Amino acid sequence: MLDSMTSTAPSPEDPQPSPAERFFSGAIPRMLRFVLILSVLFAAVAAWRFGVAAGLGFAAGATVAYLSFRSLNKAVQALASRIVEAKQPEHGFRLVNGFFLRYLLAGIAAYVIFTSSSQAFRGFLFGLCTPVAAMLMEAGFEAYAAIRRGY
């Protein structure tokens, strides 16, 4: 009987996360989904309202923003794991190159779009802001969950 009680109790080395911790730990994947949903929705609206060039520019900007946000998330996780776990091999050069590569990709895409169409360039600039809209949606979602569930 003692064995059955000790096997079901969580050990101090492996604590179970609370429902609030599980909910808030899913913020980054939710924001990435929000970016994808908003990108498709806003690109369609931009194409309908301002023309196909603006819609394609928005889609290009949103794509660069999504890839940048995703790689930034991976870089921050890698940096945090490097700081926490001293046993990790040195990846500093790769992390720094990832930052520069993101900005280089955005710069090349902006230059190509800027030289082709001013409408597409405006759409591109607005597309780069898509993660901000996704973060605002996530903040609203978390506020609703905090009120509704009492986090």
VOKEKOL-716866 format. One record per residue: residue in three letters; x, y, z of N, C-alpha, C in turn. Coordinates in steps of 0.05 Angstrom, whole numbers, padded with zeros to 5 digits, always signed. Each point is the difference from the previous one (the first is absolute). Example, Ala and Ser with C-alpha at 12.3 -4.5 7.8 and 13.67 -1.06 7.14 Angstrom:
Ala+00264-00114+00156-00018+00024+00000+00018+00024+00000
Ser-00007+00021-00014+00016+00024+00001-00015+00022+00014
***
This chain:
Met+00016-00023+00000-00016+00023+00000+00017+00025+00000
Leu+00022-00001+00014+00019+00023+00000+00012+00005-00027
Asp+00005-00022-00015+00012+00003-00027-00020+00014-00019
Ser-00025-00006+00002-00020+00013-00017-00003+00030+00005
Met+00004+00008+00026-00002+00028+00006+00024+00015-00009
Thr+00024-00011+00001+00024+00014-00008+00003+00001-00030
Ser-00011-00019-00014+00003+00000-00029-00018+00021-00014
Thr-00023+00007+00013-00017+00020-00012+00007+00028+00007
Ala+00014+00004+00022+00008+00028+00008+00022+00010-00018
Pro-00001+00025-00008+00022+00011-00017+00025+00003+00016
Ser+00022-00006-00012+00026+00002+00013+00009+00029-00001
Pro+00017+00009+00020+00009+00027+00000+00018+00007-00025
Glu+00013-00020-00011+00017+00004-00023-00017+00006-00025
Asp-00024-00011-00002-00017+00002-00024-00027+00012+00008
Pro-00001+00026+00007-00026+00011+00008-00019+00003-00024
Gln-00025-00004+00005-00020+00002-00022-00007+00030-00003
Pro+00000+00010-00025-00007+00028-00004-00029+00005+00005
Ser-00006+00023+00010-00028+00007+00006-00014+00006-00027
Pro-00026+00000+00001-00015+00007-00025+00007+00027-00011
Ala+00005+00020+00018+00008+00026-00010+00027-00001-00014
Glu+00019-00015+00011+00027-00002-00012-00002-00013-00027
Arg-00017-00021-00002-00004-00013-00026-00012+00018-00020
Phe-00020+00016+00009-00013+00019-00018+00019+00021-00010
Phe+00015+00013+00018+00018+00021-00008+00025-00010-00015
Ser+00007-00025+00004+00023-00010-00015-00007-00005-00030
Gly-00025+00000-00007-00009-00002-00027-00002+00026-00015
Ala+00009+00022+00011-00003+00026-00012+00014+00003-00027
Ile+00025-00009-00002+00015+00002-00025-00013-00016-00022
Pro-00007-00025+00004-00014-00014-00022-00026+00013-00008
Arg-00015+00010+00020-00025+00014-00007+00006+00025-00017
Met+00020+00015+00008+00007+00025-00015+00008-00007-00029
Leu+00015-00022-00003+00008-00008-00027-00025-00007-00017
Arg-00019-00014+00012-00025-00006-00014-00016+00025-00006
Phe+00000+00019+00019-00014+00026-00005+00013+00015-00023
Val+00027-00001-00002+00014+00013-00022-00009-00012-00027
Leu-00001-00027-00001-00009-00013-00025-00028+00007-00007
Ile-00018-00001+00019-00028+00007-00005-00004+00029-00009
Leu+00013+00018+00014-00002+00028-00006+00013+00006-00027
Ser+00022-00014-00007+00013+00005-00025-00018-00007-00024
Val-00013-00022+00002-00019-00008-00022-00023+00019-00002
Leu-00012+00006+00023-00023+00018+00001+00007+00028-00010
Phe+00021+00012+00011+00008+00027-00008+00010+00002-00028
Ala+00014-00021-00010+00009+00001-00028-00023+00000-00019
Ala-00021-00016+00007-00024+00000-00017-00014+00027+00000
Val-00002+00012+00024-00013+00026+00002+00017+00021-00015
Ala+00026+00000+00003+00017+00019-00014-00002-00003-00030
Ala+00000-00025-00010-00003-00004-00028-00027+00009-00011
Trp-00021-00004+00016-00027+00009-00009-00002+00030+00001
Arg+00011+00013+00021-00004+00028+00004+00020+00017-00015
Phe+00025-00008-00001+00022+00017-00011+00012-00011-00025
Gly-00007-00024-00008+00011-00012-00024+00017-00024+00005
Val+00005-00015-00021+00015-00025+00003+00028+00005+00008
Ala+00013+00021-00010+00028+00006+00008+00002+00005+00030
Ala-00019+00015+00011+00001+00004+00029-00005-00025+00016
Gly-00018-00017-00010-00005-00026+00013+00024-00018+00000
Leu+00014-00001-00023+00024-00017-00002+00023+00012+00017
Gly+00002+00026+00000+00020+00013+00017-00005-00006+00030
Phe-00026+00001+00007-00007-00006+00028+00007-00029+00006
Ala-00006-00018-00018+00006-00029+00004+00030-00004+00003
Ala+00016+00014-00016+00029-00003+00002+00010+00011+00027
Gly-00011+00023+00008+00008+00011+00026-00008-00018+00023
Ala-00024-00011-00002-00009-00017+00022+00016-00026+00001
Thr+00008-00010-00024+00017-00024-00001+00027+00005+00013
Val+00013+00023-00007+00025+00007+00013-00003+00004+00030
Ala-00022+00013+00008-00005+00004+00029-00004-00027+00014
Tyr-00015-00018-00012-00004-00026+00012+00026-00015+00004
Leu+00016-00001-00022+00026-00015+00002+00018+00014+00020
Ser+00000+00026+00001+00017+00014+00019-00009-00005+00029
Phe-00026+00001+00004-00010-00005+00027+00006-00028+00009
Arg-00003-00019-00018+00005-00028+00007+00030-00005+00006
Ser+00017+00012-00017+00029-00004+00005+00009+00015+00025
Leu-00012+00023+00005+00006+00015+00025-00007-00017+00024
Asn-00023-00013-00001-00009-00017+00022+00020-00023+00004
Lys+00009-00012-00021+00019-00022+00002+00027+00010+00011
Ala+00008+00024-00009+00026+00011+00010-00002+00006+00029
Val-00022+00011+00010-00003+00007+00028+00000-00026+00017
Gln-00014-00021-00010+00000-00025+00014+00028-00012+00001
Ala+00015+00001-00022+00027-00010+00000+00018+00015+00019
Leu-00003+00026+00000+00016+00017+00018-00006-00006+00029
Ala-00026-00003+00006-00008-00006+00027+00011-00027+00009
Ser-00002-00020-00018+00011-00026+00008+00030+00000+00003
Arg+00013+00017-00016+00029+00003+00003+00008+00012+00027
Ile-00017+00019+00008+00006+00014+00026-00006-00019+00023
Val-00023-00014-00001-00008-00018+00022+00017-00025+00002
Glu+00005-00012-00023+00015-00025+00000+00028+00006-00010
Ala+00019+00000+00019+00028+00006-00007+00013-00022-00016
Lys-00013-00023-00002+00012-00022-00015-00004+00002-00030
Gln-00017+00019-00009-00005+00004-00029+00025+00010-00013
Pro+00005-00010-00025+00023+00011-00015-00005+00028-00009
Glu+00021+00014-00007-00002+00028-00008-00014+00002-00026
His-00022+00016-00001-00015+00006-00025-00003+00030-00004
Gly+00017+00016+00012-00002+00028-00002+00002+00011-00028
Phe+00019-00011-00016+00004+00009-00027-00025-00005-00017
Arg-00012-00023+00004-00024-00007-00015-00024+00017+00008
Leu-00002+00007+00026-00022+00017+00009+00003+00028-00012
Val+00024+00011+00000+00004+00027-00010-00005+00000-00030
Asn+00009-00020-00015-00005-00002-00028-00030-00002-00007
Gly-00015-00013+00017-00029-00002-00003-00013+00027+00001
Phe+00009+00017+00019-00011+00027+00002+00006+00016-00025
Phe+00025-00001-00009+00007+00015-00024-00014-00011-00025
Leu-00003-00026-00002-00013-00012-00023-00029+00009-00002
Arg-00014+00002+00023-00028+00010+00000-00002+00028-00012
Tyr+00018+00017+00009-00001+00028-00010+00009+00002-00029
Leu+00018-00017-00008+00009+00000-00027-00023-00010-00019
Leu-00015-00020+00009-00023-00010-00016-00021+00022-00002
Ala-00006+00013+00022-00020+00022-00001+00009+00023-00018
Gly+00026+00006+00002+00010+00022-00017+00000-00006-00030
Ile+00007-00024-00007+00000-00008-00028-00029-00001-00011
Ala-00018-00011+00015-00028+00000-00008-00011+00028-00003
Ala+00006+00017+00019-00009+00028-00001+00011+00014-00024
Tyr+00026-00004-00006+00012+00013-00023-00013-00009-00026
Val-00004-00026-00003-00012-00010-00025-00028+00011-00003
Ile-00015+00000+00021-00028+00009-00001+00000+00031-00005
Phe+00018+00014+00014+00001+00029-00003+00005+00009-00029
Thr+00018-00015-00013+00007+00008-00028-00021-00009-00019
Ser-00018-00018+00007-00020-00009-00019-00027+00015+00002
Ser-00010+00006+00024-00026+00013+00002-00002+00014+00027
Ser-00010+00025+00000-00004+00014+00025-00023-00011+00016
Gln-00021-00009-00014-00023-00013+00014+00009-00026+00014
Ala+00016-00016-00014+00010-00025+00012+00018+00006+00023
Phe+00016+00022-00001+00018+00006+00022-00016+00009+00024
Arg-00021+00016-00004-00017+00007+00023-00013-00024+00012
Gly-00010-00019-00016-00011-00024+00010+00021-00017+00015
Phe+00025+00000-00010+00022-00014+00013+00005+00011+00028
Leu+00001+00027+00002+00004+00012+00026-00022-00006+00020
Phe-00025+00000-00009-00022-00007+00017+00001-00030+00007
Gly+00009-00017-00018+00002-00028+00005+00021-00006+00022
Leu+00021+00016+00001+00020-00003+00021-00011+00004+00028
Cys-00022+00014+00002-00013+00006+00026-00020-00021+00009
Thr-00003-00021-00016-00019-00021+00007+00005-00013+00027
Pro+00025-00005+00008+00004-00011+00027-00009+00018+00023
Val+00000+00026-00005-00010+00018+00021-00030-00004+00003
Ala-00015-00003-00022-00028-00006+00002-00005-00027+00014
Ala+00017-00019-00006-00003-00026+00013+00006+00002+00030
Met+00019+00016+00008+00006+00004+00029-00024+00013+00014
Leu-00012+00020-00014-00024+00013+00012-00023-00020+00003
Met-00003-00018-00020-00021-00021+00003+00006-00018+00023
Glu+00025-00008+00003+00008-00018+00021-00004+00014+00027
Ala+00006+00026+00002-00004+00014+00025-00030+00001+00007
Gly-00017+00004-00020-00029-00001+00005-00009-00027+00008
Phe+00011-00021-00013-00008-00027+00006+00009-00007+00029
Glu+00024+00008+00008+00009-00006+00027-00016+00016+00021
Ala-00007+00025-00007-00017+00015+00019-00027-00013+00004
Tyr-00012-00009-00022-00025-00014+00001+00002-00025+00017
Ala+00021-00016-00005+00004-00025+00015+00005+00006+00030
Ala+00015+00022+00005+00005+00006+00028-00025+00008+00015
Ile-00017+00015-00013-00026+00007+00012-00018-00024+00002
Arg-00002-00015-00021-00019-00023-00001+00009-00022+00019
Arg+00026-00007+00000+00009-00023+00015+00013+00008+00027
Gly+00004+00025+00005+00011+00009+00025+00030-00003+00002
Tyr+00015+00001-00021+00029-00002+00001+00010+00026+00011
***
